Amino acid sequence: MLTTLLSNLLFLIFPVIGLYVLGADPRRGKRGMVVCALLGSVSLLLCEWFPIPLTDGFTFNLQYSILIIVSLYGGHLVSIVLTVMMILLHLIWGQASDGYSWLEILGVSALLQYGIPHFPRLSSRSRVAVVVGFSTLSILVSLYGYFHTAPKSAHPGLRVCLLLSLIIQGVSAGMVAAFIEAMRRQFELREELAQLEKLRVISDLAASVSHEVRNPLTVSRGFMQLLLEQRADQEPDSRYLRLALEEMARAEHIINDFLAYAKPEAERITRLRIADELGYAAGVMESYALLGKVEIRLQHEGDGEVLGDRQKFRQCLINLLKNGIEAMPGGGSLEIRAVYEPGRVSVIIQDSGSGMSPEEVRNLGTPYYTTKTKGTGLGTMVAFSIVRAMKGRIDVTSTKGVGTRFELRLPLC
C-alpha cells in the first residue's frame, strides 16, 4: 500500500513540477493550457494503472485530486479535457478498478466549472482550503455510490475505506496545494525583485532628468505668459503663444508624473477613510465619465482606514478610473467597490471595456507601457508605485471582450 500511495502522490505532483520546469502557465496562453492538459491526462492514466489498495480488497486512487487541482489552477478548458479523459478511462477500465461513476465525475466537474472563475481571487490559504474541501467532497460522493451498490455485508469494510480515503485524499491534496502556493510565491517574489531593481534605476534617472528639465521649462512658460498678455489682441501671435503654453502645460504634467513615479513615498502620512476617498475620486471623474457615456457605480459596505498620503492616493484612484473610462469608448459601466477582510481592504475597479490579453496584463505597471494610442503609460506606472509605497499591491485580471478588473489590496490601520 505504501508504495502505491507514494506513487500516486508522485503522479499528483507530476503536472505541477512539469509546468514549472517547462516554464508554462495555463492561465497565460494556449501553450500553457495544452501542456497542463497533457500532463494532467498522463497523471490520470498513471493513477488508473496503479490504484491504492485499502482493506477487504477495495482500492482507490487520487484521480479526483488531480482533476480538482489541475482544473482549479489550469482553468475551464483544462478541466473539460481532464473530465473527458477520466470518463474515457472509467469506460475502458470499468467498475472493477475504482467504482467511479461517470455521472459522479460530471457532477464534480460541474462544481469545478462554477468555482474556477472565483478561485484566483482567493487568498493563498483559502485556495488550499478550497482544494481540500473539493477533494473531500469528491471522495464522499464516490463512496456514497459504493454504499448504494455494494451488498450490506460489505458496509463495515466500506466505513474503514471511507475513513482512510478521506484522510489520504484530504492530506495529499492539501500538501500539493500548499506546495503549489509556496512555489508560486517564490516565483512572484523573484519577479518582483527583478522588477523593483529595474524600476529603481529608472526612477533615479527620471528624478534627475525631470528636475533638470522642469527649471528651464518653468522660466520659458513664465516669459511666454508675459508675451501673451502683451499681444493678447494680435493674431496670429496670440494663438501661437496659447498653443505653446498648452503644450508646455502638457509637458509639465508629464514631468509631474515622472516625479510622482520617482518618489512615490508618502510625504504626509494620514489615516485615510476608504469610503471618503472612493467618493471623492468618483465625484471628480463623474463629468469625465458622462462625456464618455460611462456610468460610475459606487458600492460600499463596511468601513475602514488605511495609512498613506491623501493626495497621492487620490491620484492613484483617479488614474485608474480614468483608464477604465477610456477603455470604454462606446460607453459602459465602471464599478467601484470596497471589500473588507480581517486586516485588509480590497478596492475593486472593474470596467466593461474591450479587455486585455494575458501578455498585456503582465506588462501593466512597467515603464512606459500603454495600450492606448495616445499615452505614456505613466499613469498606471504611478498608480502601481503609490500602492506599493503604501505596502499594498495591485492585482489585475482581464478578459478580451469582457473587461478589466483592478484590485488594490491594502493593509488596514
Secondary structure as the mmCIF struct_conf table of DSSP 4:
data_model
#
loop_
_struct_conf.conf_type_id
_struct_conf.id
_struct_conf.beg_label_comp_id
_struct_conf.beg_label_asym_id
_struct_conf.beg_label_seq_id
_struct_conf.end_label_comp_id
_struct_conf.end_label_asym_id
_struct_conf.end_label_seq_id
HELX_RH_AL_P HELX_RH_AL_P1 LEU A 2 LEU A 22
TURN_TY1_P TURN_TY1_P1 GLY A 23 GLY A 23
TURN_TY1_P TURN_TY1_P2 PRO A 26 ARG A 27
BEND BEND1 ARG A 28 ARG A 28
HELX_RH_AL_P HELX_RH_AL_P2 LYS A 30 TRP A 49
BEND BEND2 PHE A 50 PHE A 50
HELX_LH_PP_P HELX_LH_PP_P1 PRO A 51 PRO A 51
STRN STRN1 ILE A 52 PRO A 53
BEND BEND3 THR A 55 THR A 55
TURN_TY1_P TURN_TY1_P3 ASP A 56 GLY A 57
STRN STRN2 THR A 59 PHE A 60
BEND BEND4 LEU A 62 LEU A 62
HELX_RH_AL_P HELX_RH_AL_P3 GLN A 63 GLY A 74
HELX_RH_AL_P HELX_RH_AL_P4 HIS A 76 TRP A 93
TURN_TY1_P TURN_TY1_P4 GLN A 95 SER A 97
BEND BEND5 ASP A 98 ASP A 98
HELX_RH_AL_P HELX_RH_AL_P5 TRP A 102 GLY A 115
TURN_TY1_P TURN_TY1_P5 ILE A 116 HIS A 118
HELX_RH_3T_P HELX_RH_3T_P1 PHE A 119 ARG A 121
BEND BEND6 LEU A 122 LEU A 122
HELX_RH_AL_P HELX_RH_AL_P6 SER A 124 THR A 149
BEND BEND7 ALA A 150 ALA A 150
HELX_RH_3T_P HELX_RH_3T_P2 LYS A 152 ALA A 154
HELX_RH_AL_P HELX_RH_AL_P7 HIS A 155 GLN A 230
TURN_TY1_P TURN_TY1_P6 ARG A 231 ASP A 233
BEND BEND8 GLN A 234 GLN A 234
TURN_TY1_P TURN_TY1_P7 GLU A 235 PRO A 236
HELX_RH_AL_P HELX_RH_AL_P8 ASP A 237 ALA A 262
BEND BEND9 GLU A 265 GLU A 265
BEND BEND10 GLU A 267 ARG A 268
STRN STRN3 ILE A 269 ARG A 273
HELX_RH_AL_P HELX_RH_AL_P9 ILE A 274 LEU A 291
TURN_TY1_P TURN_TY1_P8 GLY A 292 LYS A 293
STRN STRN4 VAL A 294 HIS A 300
BEND BEND11 GLY A 302 GLY A 302
STRN STRN5 GLU A 305 ASP A 309
HELX_RH_AL_P HELX_RH_AL_P10 ARG A 310 GLU A 326
TURN_TY1_P TURN_TY1_P9 ALA A 327 ALA A 327
TURN_TY1_P TURN_TY1_P10 PRO A 329 GLY A 330
STRN STRN6 GLY A 332 GLU A 341
TURN_TY1_P TURN_TY1_P11 PRO A 342 GLY A 343
STRN STRN7 ARG A 344 ASP A 351
BEND BEND12 GLY A 353 GLY A 353
HELX_RH_AL_P HELX_RH_AL_P11 PRO A 358 ASN A 363
TURN_TY1_P TURN_TY1_P12 LEU A 364 GLY A 365
BEND BEND13 THR A 366 THR A 366
TURN_TY1_P TURN_TY1_P13 PRO A 367 TYR A 368
BEND BEND14 THR A 371 LYS A 374
BEND BEND15 GLY A 377 GLY A 377
HELX_RH_AL_P HELX_RH_AL_P12 LEU A 378 ALA A 389
TURN_TY1_P TURN_TY1_P14 MET A 390 LYS A 391
STRN STRN8 ARG A 393 THR A 399
TURN_TY1_P TURN_TY1_P15 LYS A 400 VAL A 402
STRN STRN9 GLY A 403 PRO A 411
#
